[in-house]
């Protein structure tokens, strides 16, 4: 069977015989890991290797959400705690060049950690631009509230990941920052005009159209399509993602099991493909749900296959040399000094206000 346009999860820290047989028969393009799948480095190396053995592709992508801050699947004691994206804005407040340098270095360190255990795709950076009154599901996961700054820091982190041999995924295209609800639980509806969206929400994605992978937003933009969220909207995909933004890399959905989407899982998959998504993503590792989606799975072919090949070609090189101990020490030191400076400024402002 041809590789299918799917990225799927698994239930635990190792593949069951049933999961391995399912992946062998279905040949999904990739596997995504969550904290439930990540115990220690040797265990993750076995898991990523076993998945690639099951599908018969040594370069099969293995993904994870390793942003830092609230969203970090590989955690202590085996991996350092990375900061949320907003930390780089605090550094840049004193020195913009150092802020961008640290965003790149953070990406490079993340790539080192991930590639060491066989993970080749990081679902980061977040390019969403939060606005006042929006739901805090994005919050400090965003680099800044200024779209140009988001683009600068996002590019720096993405280039750090690429230098380390790991593909970045820009998300959540065409923008989740303005959403007033958490799409894990509800369907966000954004009523801003196209001009406003183009000047803010869409801008970071339009600046990073050279990145290999993007993840959709389960968000309705009434100015473009008042009925369907971006993931299942042909109009948003054609007019905005591929049109106004000009993105031509591989587009994957956000998790199909999130409650923002309507209909059965099979219907969600079908609608996502019809809208123009190249690959659909299902994360929770429930085999019965994956079987439902598999009934709608498309072969990875045509433009989608070319985009997938182009993405994987971006990591066919040796990682940029890195002295990890030295790099981590510098990264930690700069972050600590920025945090201390921020705390001092807060205390001074508070004293003045009192």
C-alpha positions in Angstrom: 0.0 0.0 0.0 1.2 3.5 -0.8 2.1 5.8 2.1 -1.1 7.5 3.4 -1.5 11.2 4.1 -1.8 10.7 7.8 0.1 11.5 11.0 -1.1 9.4 13.9 -0.3 8.8 17.6 0.2 5.7 19.7 -1.1 4.8 23.1 2.0 4.3 25.3 5.8 4.1 25.5 6.1 1.2 23.1 4.1 0.0 20.1 1.8 -2.8 20.8 1.7 -5.7 18.4 -1.7 -4.4 17.2 -0.4 -0.9 16.6 2.7 -2.1 14.8 0.5 -4.3 12.5 -1.9 -1.4 11.9 1.0 1.0 11.0 2.5 -1.7 8.8 -0.7 -2.1 6.8 -1.7 1.6 6.7 1.8 3.2 6.3 1.0 6.6 7.7 3.4 9.3 6.7 4.3 10.1 10.3 4.0 9.5 14.0 3.4 12.2 16.7 4.5 11.7 20.3 3.0 13.2 23.5 4.1 13.1 27.1 2.4 9.7 27.6 4.9 8.3 25.0 8.1 9.8 26.4 9.7 8.3 29.5 13.5 8.4 28.8 15.9 8.8 25.9 16.5 5.1 25.3 12.8 4.3 25.3 12.1 7.1 22.8 14.9 5.8 20.5 13.3 2.3 20.6 9.8 3.7 19.9 10.9 5.9 16.9 12.9 3.0 15.5 10.1 0.6 15.9 7.7 2.9 14.1 10.1 3.3 11.2 10.6 -0.4 11.0 6.8 -0.9 11.0 6.2 1.4 8.0 9.4 0.4 6.3 10.8 4.0 5.8 13.9 5.0 7.6 13.1 8.7 7.0 9.5 8.5 8.2 8.8 11.7 10.2 8.4 11.5 14.0 6.8 14.7 15.4 6.4 16.2 18.8 5.2 19.5 20.3 8.3 20.8 22.0 7.8 24.6 22.1 9.0 25.2 25.7 6.9 26.7 28.5 3.5 25.1 28.9 4.0 22.9 25.8 6.9 20.6 26.2 6.5 16.8 25.9 10.1 15.8 26.7 10.6 17.0 30.3 12.8 16.7 33.4 14.7 14.9 34.6 16.1 13.9 31.2 15.6 17.1 29.3 16.0 20.8 30.4 13.0 23.0 30.9 12.8 25.5 28.0 11.2 28.9 28.3 7.9 29.9 26.6 8.4 31.9 23.4 7.6 35.2 25.1 10.9 35.0 27.0 12.7 36.1 23.9 10.8 39.4 23.8 12.1 40.1 27.3 15.6 39.6 26.2 15.1 41.7 23.0 13.7 44.6 25.1 17.3 45.2 26.2 19.1 43.9 23.1 17.2 42.9 20.0 20.1 41.1 18.4 20.6 39.0 21.5 16.9 38.2 21.6 17.0 36.8 18.1 20.3 35.0 18.8 18.7 33.3 21.8 15.6 32.3 19.8 17.8 30.7 17.2 20.0 29.0 19.9 16.9 27.8 21.6 15.8 26.1 18.4 19.2 24.6 17.9 19.2 23.2 21.4 15.7 21.8 21.0 16.8 20.1 17.7 19.8 18.5 19.4 17.5 17.0 22.1 15.0 15.7 19.6 17.3 14.4 16.9 19.2 12.5 19.6 16.1 10.3 20.2 15.0 10.0 16.6 12.4 12.9 16.5 12.8 14.8 13.2 9.9 17.3 13.3 9.1 19.9 16.0 5.6 21.4 15.9 7.0 24.9 16.6 7.4 27.8 16.2 4.0 29.4 17.1 3.4 32.3 14.7 0.1 33.4 16.2 -0.3 37.1 17.2 -2.4 37.5 20.4 -4.7 40.5 20.8 -6.2 42.0 23.9 -9.2 40.0 25.0 -8.3 36.8 23.2 -8.3 33.4 24.9 -5.1 32.6 26.7 -4.6 29.2 25.0 -1.9 31.0 23.0 -0.8 33.6 25.5 3.0 33.4 26.2 3.3 30.6 23.6 3.4 33.6 21.2 6.8 35.4 20.8 5.2 38.9 21.0 2.0 40.9 20.2 3.7 42.7 17.3 3.4 40.7 14.1 6.8 41.8 12.8 8.5 40.7 16.0 6.7 37.4 15.9 8.0 36.8 12.4 11.6 37.7 13.4 11.7 35.4 16.4 9.8 32.7 14.6 12.3 32.7 11.8 15.2 32.6 14.2 13.8 29.6 16.1 12.9 27.8 12.8 16.4 28.3 11.5 17.9 26.9 14.7 15.7 23.8 14.3 16.7 23.4 10.7 20.4 23.9 11.5 20.1 21.0 14.0 18.4 18.6 11.4 14.8 19.0 12.7 12.0 20.3 10.6 9.9 23.2 12.1 6.1 23.4 11.7 4.8 26.9 11.6 1.4 27.1 13.4 -1.5 27.8 13.5 -2.0 29.0 9.9 -3.5 31.5 9.1 -3.5 32.6 12.8 -5.0 31.6 16.1 -4.0 34.6 18.2 -7.2 36.5 17.9 -9.4 33.5 18.8 -11.7 34.0 21.8 -12.0 30.3 22.6 -9.7 27.3 23.0 -10.2 25.1 19.9 -9.4 22.0 22.0 -12.9 22.5 23.5 -14.9 25.0 21.4 -15.0 26.5 17.9 -13.4 30.0 17.9 -15.0 32.5 15.6 -13.0 35.6 14.5 -14.9 38.5 13.0 -12.1 40.8 12.1 -12.0 42.2 8.5 -9.6 40.8 5.9 -7.5 43.9 5.9 -7.0 43.7 9.7 -6.1 40.0 9.4 -3.7 40.6 6.6 -1.9 43.3 8.5 -1.5 41.2 11.7 -2.6 37.6 11.9 -1.4 36.5 8.4 1.8 38.6 8.3 4.2 36.2 10.2 3.0 33.3 8.0 3.5 35.4 4.8 7.0 36.2 6.0 7.9 32.5 6.6 6.5 30.9 3.4 9.8 29.2 2.8 9.3 26.9 5.8 8.6 23.3 4.9 5.6 22.4 7.1 2.5 24.3 8.5 -0.3 23.3 10.8 -3.8 24.7 10.4 -6.0 26.6 12.9 -9.4 25.2 13.8 -10.8 28.8 13.6 -13.6 30.4 11.7 -12.7 33.7 9.9 -16.1 35.2 9.0 -14.6 37.6 6.6 -13.5 34.7 4.5 -15.8 31.8 5.3 -18.5 32.3 7.9 -19.3 28.6 8.2 -16.2 26.4 8.3 -12.9 26.7 10.3 -9.7 27.0 8.3 -8.9 23.3 8.5 -12.1 22.3 6.6 -12.6 25.4 4.6 -11.7 25.2 0.9 -12.1 29.0 0.7 -9.6 29.7 3.5 -7.1 27.2 2.1 -7.3 28.5 -1.4 -7.8 32.3 -0.9 -5.7 32.8 2.2 -3.2 30.0 2.9 -2.3 29.3 -0.7 -3.4 32.7 -2.0 -2.9 35.8 0.1 -0.3 34.3 2.3 1.3 32.4 -0.5 2.3 29.3 1.4 3.3 26.3 -0.8 4.7 23.9 1.8 3.0 20.9 3.2 -0.1 21.7 5.3 -1.2 19.4 8.0 -4.3 19.8 10.1 -4.3 20.4 13.8 -5.6 17.4 15.7 -8.8 16.1 14.3 -10.0 15.0 17.7 -10.3 18.5 19.0 -13.8 19.6 19.8 -13.8 22.7 17.5 -14.5 20.4 14.6 -17.9 19.0 13.9 -19.0 15.6 12.6 -17.5 12.2 13.0 -13.7 11.7 12.7 -14.2 10.2 9.3 -16.2 13.2 8.2 -13.6 15.6 9.6 -10.8 13.8 7.7 -12.8 13.9 4.5 -13.6 17.6 4.9 -9.9 18.4 5.6 -8.7 16.7 2.5 -11.4 18.3 0.4 -10.5 21.7 1.8 -6.9 21.2 0.5 -5.0 20.0 3.5 -2.1 17.7 2.4 -2.0 15.5 5.6 -4.5 15.0 8.4 -3.3 14.6 12.0 -4.9 12.5 14.8 -3.1 12.6 18.1 -4.7 10.6 21.0 -3.5 7.2 20.0 -6.9 5.5 20.3 -6.8 2.7 17.8 -10.5 2.5 17.2 -10.5 6.2 16.2 -7.5 5.8 14.0 -9.3 3.0 12.2 -12.3 5.3 11.5 -9.9 7.9 10.0 -8.1 5.2 8.0 -11.2 4.5 6.1 -11.0 8.0 4.6 -7.2 8.1 4.3 -5.8 9.3 1.0 -2.6 8.1 -0.6 0.2 10.7 -0.3 0.4 11.6 -4.0 0.6 14.5 -6.4 1.3 17.9 -5.0 1.1 16.6 -1.4 3.7 14.0 -2.1 6.0 16.5 -3.7 5.6 18.9 -0.7 6.4 16.0 1.6 9.5 15.1 -0.3 10.6 18.7 -0.4 10.2 18.9 3.4 12.2 15.8 4.1 14.9 17.0 1.7 15.5 20.0 4.1 17.1 17.7 6.7 19.3 15.6 4.5 22.5 17.1 6.0 24.6 16.8 9.0 23.5 19.0 11.9 25.4 22.3 12.4 28.2 21.7 14.9 27.2 22.4 18.5 29.0 22.3 21.8 25.8 21.5 23.7 27.2 22.2 27.2 28.6 25.6 26.2 25.5 26.5 24.3 23.1 25.5 27.1 25.2 27.4 29.6 25.0 30.6 27.6 21.3 30.2 26.8 20.5 29.6 30.5 22.7 32.6 31.6 21.1 35.0 29.2 17.6 33.9 30.1 18.3 34.2 33.9 19.7 37.7 33.5 16.7 38.8 31.4 14.3 37.3 34.0 16.1 39.1 36.8 16.0 42.4 34.9 12.3 41.9 34.2 11.6 41.2 37.9 13.6 44.3 38.9 11.7 46.5 36.4 8.3 45.1 37.7 9.3 45.8 41.3 10.3 49.4 40.4 7.1 50.0 38.5 5.0 48.6 41.3 6.8 50.7 43.9 6.2 53.8 41.8 2.5 53.0 41.4 2.1 52.5 45.1 
